[in-house]
């Protein structure tokens, strides 16, 4: 197992085409020996994805100008903006992709 992982890492180390985040997540999970370590790492990734999705970005700020003490409203606006942009089929596809890579 170690030799297989080492040769995979060596082959991809200097590859010009960058890998997608799900590849790196799966590689990190395969590098962990203990089930508890894999569980902690998986929880870490889910937590990061959760906050990444919920954190407002420039598009949210450009959609509506909110100043001062009402800026927390961007956090409430973001899920609605994402849902309207992605649509239901894309949300299902993304959920299947995330769940499929976690197994």
N, C-alpha and C positions, 0 to 999 in steps of 0.2 A: 504494500500500500504506500509506504514512504517513497519507494523508488518511482512508483507511478506518479505520485504528486510532484516529486522533484523534477521529473522529466517534463511534466506538463507545465510547470512554472518556468522552467528553463526555456522551453519552446515558445512560450508566450511573453517572456520577459522583454524582449526587444522587438516585438511585433509592432509594425507601424499602425495597423488597424486597431483602434482601441476597443476594449471589451465593454460590454454593457454592465450596468451595476448588478444585475441579477447573477452574472457570471462570477463576479468577485464575492458576492454574498454566498453563493454555493461553494466556492473555493474555501472561504473562511470556515464555513460549517464543516467541510470535509477535513480541514486541518485539525479540528478539535477531536480529541480522543474520547472524552467522557460525555455522556449524555447530558449531564447537568451543564457542562460548559457550552454545548450546542444549544441547549434551551436558553441559557442566559444570552448568548450571542443572538439567537433568533429574536428574543424579546427586545434586545437593544436595537436591532434593525427595524422591527415593527414600530418601536417608539420613535425612532428617527424619521421613518416614513410618515408616521402619523403627524408629527410636528411640521415636517416639510410640506405636507399637503395643506395643513391648516394655517400656516404662516402666510399672511398677506404679502403680495409682491407688488411690483410696479404697475401691473395691469389693474390690480384692485384699486390702487391709489389713483390711477388715471381715470377710472370709471366714475368715481365720486370723490369730490374734495371734502374731506372731513378734517377739521382742525381741533387741536387741543384735547380736552377731556373726553370728547366723543370718538376718538380714534379707535377705541375698542370695538366699534361697530364694524371695522374692516374684518375682524375675525368672524363676525356673524354673517357678513356679506359673502365672504369667500366660498363657502360650500355651495351657495346658491349660484354663484357665478360659474364655478367649476361644473356643477350639474347641468347648467344650461349650455355650456360650451361642449361638454363631452357627450351628453345625451345618454340615454339608458343603455343601448347596446355596447357602447364603448366602456361604460362603467362595469358592466358584466364581464367584458373581455379582460379588462384590467384586473378585476377581482380573481378571475380564473387564472390569469398569469401569475399573480402573487401567490395564490394558494398552491398552484401547481409547482412553483419553484421552491416552496417551503417544505415539500415532502421528500 
